[in-house]
Amino acid sequence: MKLNKKRLAMAVALSAVTAQAYALDLGEVGGANLSIGGYVKAEGIFTDPDEGDRNFDASARQSRINFKIDKDVQGHNVTGFIEGDFWDNATDTSDTSYAMRLRHAYIQVDNFTLGQTWSGQFFANAPFDVEILDFYGTGVGSVSGSGAVVRPDVVLHYTPGGFRFSLQDPVYQVADYPDMVASYTHRTESGHAFNAAVTGREVETGIDDSEFGAAFSLAAKLNFGNTSLALSGYTGKGNNVYSGWGYNGPTNPASMAASGEVNADGDLVSTTGYTAGVSHRFNEQFRGNIRYAQVEADEVAPTVDDDTLTMMNVNLIYTYLPNLDFGIEWRDRNATTMPLRPGGQQVELMAMYKF
């Protein structure tokens, strides 16, 4: 029973950010097990920005579909997984027709995973966080707070026991070595889980110049019956593009100037963030979450109003039928971060069917 509770807790944590745990088994073909998964999500968002006019936007672009193939090959478990959604270029809202965007495409053999999938920073935090509805808010305040590079083009994960070692396609395109993450997860018999992680990467500081930056992260998920507490914190340099905040405020990996990882003198900027969240299941159908996040840069540009990004999420989710959820979330952030998420308040209404 304790083991089942522990697995359930981890599945609930991950369900906020991936539909991989939900799949329809299509049966066996040629010795391989085939399955299809994903979800359909419709959302409507009321936005009251700190600057500009109030507005309402509705979309089903977050809906996604994935295919998985599992096969035993000479005593080795081999998995192929591919997933896409309909966010296209993530910012264009001029049309209602959107191209499919590749989210995941990886091969898994025993303890090795290779391809485009979640970063090592993501695995160091997301399984230990609470459930939120904001598609552009998952992870804010943590070592994996930026949605821009949450799935690097190519990742190699090696997961012996509770360890995870990750080598990732570097954000700095002419880096001499991959971006790196090493983490360890410990889970107790009572359902608690803890993670410690170290990140390291080569950071561009100028034309043909670079420095090595490192960050340290801690995360925990504590389960007490129907209530769980999620905590995380990180600090360091060179992780700004992954955490989503830096010298220029919100980060963007498109260029060194936008990334915010260095100040005007070309020195690495340090960031420190933390998150705290509470989840509670009221009964078999109702659950709710409260989450606060904050990340601070030790130095920001003169054009940035605040050296600290803060964000609050409060939601209530109702399971009307198995795998069919309706939810409402209020959120507030003090600065614009990702596209369609300006500084100010938002209320999201959503319906999601997982399959």
C-alpha positions in Angstrom: 0.0 0.0 0.0 2.8 2.4 0.8 4.5 1.8 -2.5 1.2 2.4 -4.3 0.7 5.7 -2.5 4.2 6.8 -3.5 3.6 6.0 -7.1 0.3 7.8 -7.1 1.9 10.9 -5.6 4.5 11.0 -8.3 2.0 10.4 -11.0 -0.2 13.2 -9.8 2.8 15.6 -9.7 3.8 14.8 -13.2 0.2 14.9 -14.6 0.3 18.7 -14.4 3.0 18.8 -17.1 2.8 15.7 -19.2 0.2 13.2 -20.5 2.7 10.4 -20.8 1.2 8.6 -17.8 -2.1 8.4 -19.6 -2.3 6.1 -22.6 -4.6 3.8 -24.5 -3.1 0.4 -25.2 -3.5 -0.5 -28.8 -2.2 -4.0 -28.4 0.8 -6.0 -29.6 2.2 -5.8 -33.2 5.3 -7.7 -34.2 6.3 -8.3 -30.7 6.0 -4.6 -29.8 3.4 -3.0 -27.5 1.8 0.1 -29.1 -0.1 2.8 -27.2 -1.5 6.3 -27.9 -1.9 9.1 -25.3 -2.3 12.8 -24.8 -5.2 15.1 -24.0 -7.6 17.6 -25.5 -7.7 20.8 -23.5 -9.9 23.9 -24.1 -9.1 27.0 -22.1 -10.4 30.5 -21.8 -8.2 33.2 -20.1 -9.3 36.5 -18.7 -6.3 38.9 -18.5 -6.1 42.1 -16.4 -2.5 43.3 -17.2 -0.6 45.8 -15.2 -0.2 47.7 -18.5 -2.7 47.8 -21.3 -6.3 46.8 -21.6 -8.2 43.8 -20.2 -8.8 41.0 -22.7 -10.1 37.5 -23.1 -8.5 34.8 -25.2 -9.6 31.2 -25.8 -7.7 28.4 -27.3 -7.3 24.6 -27.7 -3.7 24.8 -28.9 -2.3 23.1 -25.9 -4.0 19.8 -26.9 -1.4 17.1 -27.6 -1.0 13.5 -28.9 1.7 11.0 -28.5 2.7 7.5 -29.6 4.7 5.0 -27.7 6.3 1.7 -28.8 7.7 -0.8 -26.2 9.6 -3.9 -27.2 11.9 -6.4 -25.5 15.0 -6.8 -27.7 17.5 -9.5 -26.6 16.6 -8.9 -22.9 16.6 -5.1 -23.2 13.6 -3.0 -22.8 13.5 -0.6 -25.8 11.0 2.3 -26.0 10.3 4.8 -28.7 8.2 7.9 -27.9 7.1 10.9 -30.0 4.7 13.7 -29.0 3.4 16.9 -30.5 1.0 19.7 -29.7 -0.4 22.6 -31.7 1.5 25.6 -30.3 3.3 26.1 -33.7 5.6 29.1 -33.1 4.1 29.7 -29.7 3.3 33.4 -30.3 1.2 33.7 -33.4 -2.5 34.4 -32.6 -3.6 35.8 -35.9 -5.2 32.6 -37.2 -7.1 29.6 -35.8 -5.0 27.0 -37.8 -1.8 26.0 -36.1 0.9 23.6 -37.2 1.9 20.7 -35.0 5.1 21.3 -32.8 7.4 18.6 -31.8 7.6 18.2 -28.0 9.2 14.8 -27.5 11.1 12.4 -29.7 13.3 10.0 -27.8 14.6 6.4 -27.6 14.9 4.7 -24.2 17.0 1.6 -23.7 17.3 0.3 -20.1 18.7 3.2 -18.1 19.5 5.4 -21.1 17.3 8.0 -22.8 18.4 9.8 -25.9 16.5 12.4 -28.0 14.4 15.5 -27.5 12.7 15.4 -24.1 12.6 17.0 -20.6 15.8 18.5 -19.4 17.7 17.4 -16.3 16.6 20.7 -14.6 13.0 19.7 -15.3 13.4 16.3 -13.6 15.1 18.0 -10.7 12.0 20.0 -9.9 8.7 19.1 -11.7 8.0 15.8 -10.1 8.2 17.5 -6.7 5.9 20.5 -7.5 2.2 21.1 -7.2 -0.3 21.0 -10.1 -1.0 24.3 -11.8 -3.0 25.1 -14.9 -0.8 27.8 -16.4 0.8 26.3 -19.5 3.4 29.2 -19.3 4.0 29.1 -15.6 5.0 25.6 -14.7 8.4 25.7 -12.8 8.6 29.5 -12.3 10.9 30.2 -9.4 12.8 26.9 -9.7 15.9 25.7 -11.5 13.7 24.8 -14.5 11.5 27.8 -14.5 11.9 28.8 -18.2 9.6 27.1 -20.7 11.9 28.1 -23.5 14.5 25.4 -23.1 12.6 22.8 -21.0 13.0 20.3 -23.8 16.5 20.7 -25.4 16.9 19.5 -29.0 19.0 16.5 -27.8 19.3 15.1 -24.3 21.2 12.0 -23.0 19.9 10.8 -19.6 21.5 8.0 -17.6 19.5 6.9 -14.6 21.2 4.3 -12.4 19.1 3.9 -9.3 18.1 7.2 -7.8 20.7 9.1 -9.8 20.2 11.0 -13.0 23.1 12.3 -15.2 22.1 14.5 -18.1 24.1 15.8 -21.1 22.1 18.4 -23.1 22.4 20.3 -26.4 24.1 23.5 -25.2 22.2 26.8 -25.3 25.5 28.5 -26.1 25.8 27.2 -29.7 29.6 27.2 -29.9 30.2 25.7 -26.5 33.0 23.1 -26.2 30.9 20.7 -24.2 27.2 19.9 -23.4 25.1 21.6 -20.7 25.2 19.2 -17.7 23.0 18.2 -14.8 23.6 15.6 -12.1 20.8 14.8 -9.6 19.8 12.3 -7.0 16.3 11.5 -5.8 15.4 9.8 -2.5 11.9 8.5 -1.8 10.7 7.2 1.6 8.4 4.4 2.4 5.8 6.9 3.6 5.7 8.7 0.2 8.0 11.7 0.7 10.5 12.5 -2.0 13.6 14.6 -2.1 15.9 15.7 -4.9 19.3 17.4 -5.0 20.8 18.6 -8.3 23.9 20.4 -9.6 23.9 22.1 -13.0 26.9 23.3 -15.1 27.3 24.8 -18.5 29.5 27.1 -20.6 28.0 30.6 -20.8 28.7 33.1 -23.5 30.1 36.3 -22.0 31.1 38.1 -25.2 32.4 37.5 -28.7 34.4 34.3 -28.6 34.4 34.6 -24.7 32.8 32.3 -22.2 32.8 31.3 -18.6 31.6 28.2 -16.7 28.5 28.7 -14.6 27.0 26.3 -12.0 23.9 26.2 -9.8 22.6 24.0 -7.0 19.0 23.0 -6.4 17.0 21.3 -3.7 13.4 20.1 -4.0 11.0 18.1 -1.8 7.5 16.7 -1.9 6.0 15.8 1.5 2.8 13.8 1.6 0.4 13.8 4.6 -2.7 11.9 3.6 -4.8 14.0 1.3 -2.5 17.0 1.7 1.0 17.5 0.3 3.6 20.2 0.6 6.1 21.1 -2.2 9.2 23.1 -1.6 12.2 24.0 -3.8 15.1 26.4 -3.9 18.1 27.0 -6.1 21.0 29.4 -6.5 23.9 29.9 -8.8 25.2 31.3 -12.1 24.8 30.2 -15.7 21.3 28.8 -15.1 19.4 32.0 -15.9 18.3 30.8 -19.3 16.9 27.6 -17.7 15.3 29.4 -14.7 13.8 32.2 -16.9 15.1 35.3 -15.1 18.3 37.3 -15.2 20.0 40.7 -15.9 17.4 41.7 -18.4 14.4 40.4 -16.5 12.8 37.5 -18.4 15.3 35.5 -20.3 15.3 34.4 -24.0 17.9 32.0 -25.4 17.8 33.5 -28.8 20.7 35.8 -28.2 23.3 36.5 -25.5 21.9 40.0 -25.1 18.4 38.7 -24.4 19.5 35.8 -22.2 20.3 38.0 -19.2 23.1 35.7 -18.0 25.7 38.4 -18.1 25.7 42.1 -16.9 26.9 45.1 -18.9 30.5 44.3 -18.0 30.2 40.7 -19.3 30.2 39.2 -15.8 27.9 36.3 -14.9 24.8 37.2 -13.0 23.6 35.1 -10.1 20.0 34.2 -9.5 18.3 32.7 -6.5 14.8 31.3 -6.5 12.4 29.3 -4.4 8.9 27.9 -4.5 6.3 26.7 -1.9 3.1 25.0 -2.7 0.3 23.1 -1.0 -2.0 20.5 -2.6 -5.2 19.1 -1.0 -7.7 16.5 -2.2 -11.0 17.4 -0.7 -12.7 14.2 -2.0 -12.5 11.8 -4.9 -13.6 14.6 -7.3 -12.3 17.9 -5.9 -8.6 18.9 -5.5 -7.0 22.3 -5.1 -3.5 23.8 -5.2 -1.8 27.0 -3.9 1.7 27.9 -5.2 4.0 30.9 -4.6 7.2 31.4 -6.5 10.0 34.0 -6.5 13.3 34.3 -8.3 15.8 37.2 -7.8 18.8 38.4 -9.8 21.7 39.9 -7.9 22.0 42.6 -10.6 19.5 43.8 -13.3 19.7 46.3 -16.1 18.6 49.9 -15.5 15.6 49.3 -17.8 14.3 46.5 -15.5 11.8 47.7 -12.9 12.4 45.0 -10.3 15.2 42.5 -9.7 12.7 39.9 -8.5 10.0 38.0 -10.3 7.1 36.8 -8.2 4.1 34.6 -9.1 1.1 33.2 -7.3 -1.3 30.5 -8.5 -4.5 29.3 -6.8 -6.7 26.6 -8.5 -9.5 24.2 -8.0 -10.0 21.1 -10.2 -13.1 19.0 -10.5 -13.0 15.5 -11.9 -16.4 15.2 -13.6 -15.7 11.7 -15.1 -12.5 9.6 -15.0 -9.8 11.5 -16.9 -12.2 14.4 -17.6 -11.4 17.5 -15.5 -12.8 21.0 -15.3 -10.7 23.7 -13.6 -10.4 27.3 -12.6 -7.2 29.1 -11.7 -6.3 32.6 -10.5 -2.8 33.8 -10.9 -0.8 37.0 -10.5 2.8 37.8 -11.6 4.6 41.1 -11.4 6.4 41.0 -14.8 5.8 39.6 -18.3 7.6 36.3 -18.8 6.5 34.1 -21.7 4.3 35.0 -24.7 0.7 35.6 -23.7 1.6 35.9 -20.0 1.9 39.7 -19.2 2.5 41.1 -15.7 -0.8 41.3 -13.9 -3.7 39.0 -13.0 -5.3 36.2 -15.0 -8.2 33.8 -14.5 -8.2 30.6 -16.5 -11.2 28.3 -17.1 -10.3 25.0 -18.6 -11.7 21.5 -19.6 -9.3 18.7 -20.2 -9.9 15.1 -21.3 -6.8 12.8 -21.0 -6.6 9.6 -23.0 
